[in-house]
């Protein structure tokens, strides 16, 4: 299925690599002007320049979503540059340090929550402020398979991702009658730079074991998440809001 986002504007966080980059590229190919935001501002700008060179409209923005002021500035810059904001994919996220609950530190808890949960809230806050004035829009939040199940030594990450689903459902209720839809995707094991870093950190065996438990027998690709995000952001899902879509090769149905 192809989607058209002609004359639309999309904002993607965590857009310098992996799922975020694949989604920003997909929005651009579908005709949207795209703001690519990432804590690595140089990489975001380089990705935007690559899209511009290919004939698309794009800007790169440095944004640490844990900083509410930077998030507000990100949305303002997007609207100032392109005149509107139609679709947002709140994707930026980090992993926790592996530790049992009794051994996890306050510092790691605060670090993970500030990006993975408060960062999503901040993005939604300023995106919704504009979409409410504009009279419509769509938001897709990136939760995780970890937003649906538990995970030993991953409690901080899973708690934050469960929280993203609560935020998604609550906002969907608030804005359903105002032409704003809010949904979430729950990626399973997707091969991204984050997965590569997990292997480098010695978690390769755990990832291999997880792959064996996937009914489809393989990890996913960032582009497969992008397809789900574009569907949830498009008019073809116009009666869908408050949902969490698992894109995980069937893992959660085991």
N, C-alpha and C positions, 0 to 999 in steps of 0.2 A: 504494500500500500504506500502511495506517495502522499505527502502532505504539502499544503501551500501555506506559507506564512508571509506572502507578499504584503508589503506595507505594514508589517508587524515588527515589533521590537522585542527581543529576548535578552534576558540577563542570566548568566550562568556563573555561579561561584565555584571555586576549586577548578577553574577552567584551563589551567596550564597543562594538565596531563590527564591521562586515564579517562574515567567516565565523563568528567566535566568537559575535557577537550573534545571527545567524540560527540558529545551532545551539542556543544557550541558549533562544531563543524556541520552537524546535521541540520541545525536551525538555519545556518547560513546557506547551505545547499537548497533548503526549502524556501529561501527567499527573504528570511528575516534579517534585519540589522541586529548585530549581536554585540553585547558588552561582555567581555571575558574578564572576570575578576579572580584574583588569586593573591595569596600572601607573597608569592614570588612575582613581583610586579614585572620584572624583566621578561620572565617566561610568558606571562600573560600578554605583554605587549608584542613579543615575538610571534606568538600564536595569532594575535589579531592582525599583525602585518602580513602573515602568510595568507590569511583569508582575504585581506585587501588586495594582495597581489593576484589572487585568483578571481578577482572581480566582485567580491562581496563588500558589504559595509560592516565595519567592526571597529571597536576600540578595546584597548587593554587597560585595566585598572588594577593598581595595587590595593588590596584590601585584606586586612586581618579581621575576620568576622567576629573574633572575640572582643574587638574594639567597637562599641556601639557608634561612636562618632565616625569611624571610618565606614561603617555600613551605611549610615545616613548619607555621607558624602558620595558613596558609590552609587546609590539610587539617584541622587540629585544629578550626578554627572551623566548617568545614562539618559535621564529624561532631558537634561539640558542639551545633550548632543543629538538625540534622535527625536525628541518631541513627545515621546510617550513610552509606556511600558506595558506590553501585552502579556508576556509570558516570563516566568522566573523559575529557574531550577536551582534550588538551594542545596548544593551538593558538597560544599567544603566540609571536610571531616578529618579526624586523626584517630589513631589507635591508642589504646591505653597500654601502660606497662603491665606485663603479665604478673599477676599476683593474686593469691587467695584473698578473700574479703578481709580477713583479719590482718593481713599483711599489707594491704593497699595503703598508700599514703594520701593524706589530705591534699598534698600538692598535685598528685596525679589526678585525683578526683576533680579538683577545681580546674585543672588544665583541660581535661577531656570534656567536662560539662560546659566550659566557657566557649568551646568551639562547636561541639556536636549538638548541644541543646540550646544554650543561650544564643549562639551564633545564628541558629535557624530562627529562633524567636525574633532576634533583631532584624534579620533580613525580611521576615514576614511583616513585621511592624511597619517598616518604611515602604515596602512594596505595596502593602494593603492600604496605607495612607494615600498613596498615589492612585491605585486602582479604584479606590472608593470615589475619589474626586473625578476620575476619568470615566467611571461608569461601567467598568468591567475588566476582566483579566483572568489569567490562570496562574496558579502556583503549584509546582511539584516539589515536594521535599524529599531528600534522599535519606531514608531510614536504612534498613539493612535486614538481612536474615536475622541479625542480632537484635532487631526490634520485635521479633516474633518468638524467639526461643531464648533459653539461658545459655551461658557459656562459662565453663570453669576457668577461673583466672582472668576473665574478661568482664567482670561485673560492671566496672565503670563505663565501658563502651556500650554494653548491652542496656544498661539503665538509661543512658542518654538516648540511644536509638529507640527504646520503648517510649521515652518521653516525646520524641519527634512525632510518633503516631498520635499521641494524645493531643499535641498542639495542632496537628493536621485536622483531626476530627472536630476539635472545638472551633477552629477558624472556619471550617467548612460549614458548620451550623450557623455561625454568625453572619456569613456573607452569601449563603445559598440563594437568598431572594434578591440579591443585589448584583447578579450577573458576574459573580466571582466564584470560581471553582478552585478548591484546594484538595490535592491528592498527594499520595506518597508512593514511591517505588521502594521495594525491599530487595536490593541485589543480593544474590548468593555469592558464591566464590567466582569473582570476576578477575581475570588476569590483568592487573594494572601495576604501575610503579609501586603502589602500596603493597601489593602482594609480593612483588620482588623484594621489597625491603624486609618483609616478614621472613622470606627465605634466607636473606642475608643475616637476619637476627637469629637464625637457628630454628625457625618454625616450619621448615620445609617438610619434615616428616608429618607434622600435624595437617598441613595443607594437602599432602598426598592422601592421607587417610580420609580427609573430608571429601576429596574428589571421588574416591571409591564409593562413598555413601550417596553420591548424586545419581539418581535414577538414569539420567541421560549419559552418565559416565564421562563427563568432561567439565572443565571450567567454562565460564561464560566469557564473552567478549564485550568490551566497553560499548561497542556499537549496538549490542542487543539491549542494553539499558537505554541508550539514546532513542531507539525505536519506541520503547515504552513511554519515555518522557514526551516525545513528540506527539504520540497518540493522545496522552492525557492532556496535552496543551492545545490540541486541535479541536475543531468543531465536530469531528467525528466521535468525540466522547462527551458531547454537550450535555448528556443526562447523567454524568458520572461525577460525583463529588464525595469527599470524605473517605475515599477508599485507599487501601494499601495493596499495591499490586506486587506479588512476589515474582521476581525474575531470577530463578534459582535452579533451573534444570529439574525441578520436581522435588527438591530436597525436603521442603516442609510437609509434603504429603506422605512421607514415609510412615 
